[in-house]
Amino acid sequence: MKAGQIVRSVAGRDKNIFFVVTAVDGAYAVICDGKSRPVEHKKRKKLIHLSKTNHFVELEKVKTNKEFRKVLHPFNYE
């Protein structure tokens, strides 16, 4: 799993919600989605509780909560 990758939560209250990985720290990923987990309050989640997708975003271009929501909209509202 790499920074910028779009992942789906498979466990917890946020199950089946898509997030963007902003950093990876050992067995944990730091994730945010711009809505339930805004940029100001990112979440640490174990890697085993996340499912990878083959989609990536450039973190340099996605900085605000609105931009995160815009990138993830096609995934969360299919």
Backbone as CSV, one residue per row, in Angstrom:
resi,resn,N_x,N_y,N_z,CA_x,CA_y,CA_z,C_x,C_y,C_z
1,MET,0.848,-1.171,0.000,0.000,0.000,0.000,0.896,1.237,0.000
2,LYS,0.513,2.235,-0.798,1.344,3.424,-0.953,0.520,4.686,-0.737
3,ALA,1.205,5.767,-0.430,0.536,7.060,-0.280,-0.079,7.460,-1.615
4,GLY,-1.303,7.955,-1.565,-2.012,8.347,-2.769,-2.945,7.277,-3.301
5,GLN,-2.866,6.080,-2.739,-3.717,4.982,-3.206,-5.125,5.109,-2.631
6,ILE,-6.116,4.773,-3.430,-7.501,4.765,-2.968,-7.797,3.377,-2.421
7,VAL,-8.344,3.330,-1.196,-8.614,2.061,-0.518,-10.049,2.045,-0.011
8,ARG,-10.542,0.831,0.277,-11.883,0.656,0.842,-11.729,0.051,2.224
9,SER,-12.446,0.582,3.181,-12.434,0.043,4.534,-13.260,-1.240,4.562
10,VAL,-12.719,-2.295,5.174,-13.435,-3.572,5.247,-13.857,-3.914,6.667
11,ALA,-13.522,-3.068,7.639,-13.892,-3.336,9.027,-14.089,-2.021,9.768
12,GLY,-14.961,-2.055,10.763,-15.198,-0.881,11.596,-16.452,-0.128,11.204
13,ARG,-16.665,1.004,11.871,-17.854,1.821,11.603,-17.864,2.386,10.193
14,ASP,-16.684,2.530,9.609,-16.567,3.101,8.268,-16.469,2.028,7.185
15,LYS,-16.998,0.845,7.453,-16.940,-0.273,6.508,-17.560,0.124,5.166
16,ASN,-16.913,-0.293,4.073,-17.341,-0.056,2.686,-17.266,1.403,2.244
17,ILE,-16.515,2.221,2.945,-16.297,3.610,2.541,-14.887,3.718,1.964
18,PHE,-14.745,4.490,0.902,-13.450,4.662,0.251,-12.701,5.846,0.848
19,PHE,-11.383,5.696,0.950,-10.497,6.708,1.507,-9.263,6.829,0.628
20,VAL,-8.499,7.894,0.850,-7.199,8.060,0.216,-6.141,7.880,1.293
21,VAL,-5.138,7.062,1.004,-4.022,6.867,1.926,-3.100,8.070,1.785
22,THR,-2.859,8.763,2.892,-1.966,9.921,2.853,-0.563,9.571,3.327
23,ALA,-0.441,8.492,4.107,0.873,8.038,4.568,0.751,6.600,5.052
24,VAL,1.880,5.893,5.060,1.927,4.533,5.591,2.984,4.515,6.680
25,ASP,2.596,3.985,7.855,3.487,3.961,9.005,3.504,2.553,9.581
26,GLY,4.421,1.717,9.110,4.507,0.341,9.594,3.276,-0.455,9.226
27,ALA,2.534,-0.930,10.231,1.325,-1.729,10.006,0.077,-0.862,9.908
28,TYR,0.246,0.452,9.875,-0.886,1.375,9.836,-0.830,2.265,8.594
29,ALA,-2.002,2.681,8.157,-2.117,3.678,7.096,-2.839,4.886,7.676
30,VAL,-2.461,6.058,7.233,-3.143,7.287,7.620,-4.070,7.625,6.458
31,ILE,-5.387,7.689,6.748,-6.372,7.848,5.685,-7.271,9.052,5.943
32,CYS,-7.833,9.592,4.870,-8.847,10.635,4.993,-9.735,10.598,3.761
33,ASP,-10.947,11.162,3.914,-11.888,11.192,2.795,-12.486,12.580,2.580
34,GLY,-12.157,13.531,3.430,-12.668,14.880,3.260,-14.051,15.100,3.837
35,LYS,-14.694,14.053,4.339,-16.045,14.189,4.883,-16.064,13.703,6.326
36,SER,-16.165,12.391,6.527,-16.178,11.863,7.893,-14.793,11.940,8.528
37,ARG,-13.765,11.881,7.692,-12.383,12.036,8.148,-11.729,13.146,7.341
38,PRO,-11.866,14.393,7.815,-11.287,15.513,7.068,-9.767,15.547,7.189
39,VAL,-9.170,16.410,6.420,-7.716,16.550,6.399,-7.187,16.904,7.784
40,GLU,-7.956,17.665,8.560,-7.510,18.098,9.884,-7.534,16.966,10.907
41,HIS,-8.318,15.916,10.677,-8.455,14.806,11.629,-8.328,13.471,10.910
42,LYS,-7.162,13.220,10.359,-6.935,11.972,9.633,-6.992,10.789,10.586
43,LYS,-7.256,9.603,10.039,-7.407,8.401,10.852,-6.268,7.432,10.584
44,ARG,-5.765,6.819,11.650,-4.813,5.714,11.524,-5.619,4.428,11.523
45,LYS,-5.387,3.579,10.542,-6.132,2.332,10.445,-5.159,1.234,10.049
46,LYS,-5.344,0.050,10.641,-4.469,-1.073,10.325,-4.629,-1.478,8.866
47,LEU,-3.522,-1.861,8.255,-3.530,-2.236,6.844,-4.426,-3.436,6.571
48,ILE,-4.565,-4.351,7.544,-5.398,-5.537,7.315,-6.876,-5.192,7.262
49,HIS,-7.243,-3.980,7.704,-8.639,-3.550,7.670,-8.959,-2.722,6.431
50,LEU,-8.026,-2.680,5.480,-8.211,-1.917,4.252,-8.036,-2.822,3.045
51,SER,-8.832,-2.572,2.025,-8.736,-3.307,0.769,-8.213,-2.351,-0.302
52,LYS,-7.147,-2.754,-0.997,-6.530,-1.897,-2.007,-7.370,-1.834,-3.276
53,THR,-7.261,-0.723,-3.980,-7.761,-0.617,-5.349,-6.554,-0.329,-6.233
54,ASN,-6.750,-0.341,-7.518,-5.658,-0.047,-8.447,-5.623,1.424,-8.843
55,HIS,-6.320,2.260,-8.106,-6.413,3.676,-8.433,-5.547,4.505,-7.482
56,PHE,-4.884,5.506,-8.054,-4.022,6.398,-7.288,-4.383,7.848,-7.597
57,VAL,-4.099,8.726,-6.644,-4.231,10.168,-6.858,-2.889,10.807,-6.521
58,GLU,-2.628,11.962,-7.119,-1.412,12.701,-6.811,-1.694,13.582,-5.601
59,LEU,-1.060,13.268,-4.480,-1.328,14.001,-3.239,-0.927,15.472,-3.329
60,GLU,-0.008,15.802,-4.239,0.380,17.205,-4.398,-0.779,18.033,-4.949
61,LYS,-1.667,17.393,-5.719,-2.792,18.107,-6.332,-4.045,18.082,-5.465
62,VAL,-4.097,17.182,-4.491,-5.280,17.031,-3.638,-4.902,17.468,-2.227
63,LYS,-5.327,18.674,-1.845,-4.940,19.226,-0.540,-6.126,19.502,0.377
64,THR,-7.264,19.893,-0.177,-8.392,20.316,0.653,-9.432,19.209,0.779
65,ASN,-10.323,19.371,1.756,-11.400,18.398,1.950,-12.286,18.307,0.716
66,LYS,-12.554,19.431,0.089,-13.398,19.440,-1.109,-12.758,18.631,-2.236
67,GLU,-11.457,18.757,-2.403,-10.759,18.004,-3.450,-10.768,16.506,-3.157
68,PHE,-10.620,16.120,-1.881,-10.697,14.701,-1.519,-12.088,14.148,-1.823
69,ARG,-13.131,14.898,-1.463,-14.503,14.451,-1.742,-14.743,14.308,-3.237
70,LYS,-14.217,15.249,-4.016,-14.395,15.217,-5.469,-13.718,13.991,-6.081
71,VAL,-12.534,13.645,-5.612,-11.808,12.480,-6.124,-12.521,11.185,-5.751
72,LEU,-13.078,11.109,-4.547,-13.687,9.870,-4.056,-15.155,9.716,-4.434
73,HIS,-15.783,10.749,-4.939,-17.211,10.688,-5.264,-17.576,9.520,-6.186
74,PRO,-16.844,9.265,-7.271,-17.215,8.130,-8.137,-17.139,6.771,-7.434
75,PHE,-16.326,6.649,-6.423,-16.181,5.374,-5.712,-17.288,5.172,-4.684
76,ASN,-17.599,6.213,-3.916,-18.578,6.085,-2.840,-20.021,6.130,-3.321
77,TYR,-20.261,6.681,-4.495,-21.641,6.851,-4.964,-21.851,6.240,-6.341
78,GLU,-21.408,5.008,-6.521,-21.597,4.315,-7.802,-23.015,3.843,-7.939
